[in-house]
Amino acid sequence: MTRFVAHFQPRGLVDGLEVQVNLEGPQEWDCTVFAAGYRAYVTRLWPDPYGWRFDRREVFKADPAAPGWARDWAGPFRIYVMEVSRDQVGAETAAV
């Protein structure tokens, strides 16, 4: 069975440039249920060499399964989505 995992990267602005910031909680979650409604969108996103797809429209921030702090993040951020098999979910998120 195919699953989807989302990875949230919070960012901050320093002198007008985006920089990574400390996490306020977990940054990855199983977004399979939410991704089912956006399957065509996800498949159109170009994967990086590791299989992560950049969510340019920031759709997955609205996923009810996303950590609350990520949904509430007011600063700049990036979200990546990866399609994985059921047994890869823990392994893939641990590698990031």
Secondary structure, DSSP 8 states (H G I E B T S, - for coil): -EEEEEEEEEEEEETTEEEE---SS--EEE-HHHHHTTHHHHHHS-B-TTS-EE-TT-GGGG-TTS-HHHHT--S-EEEEEEEEEGGGHHHHHHH-
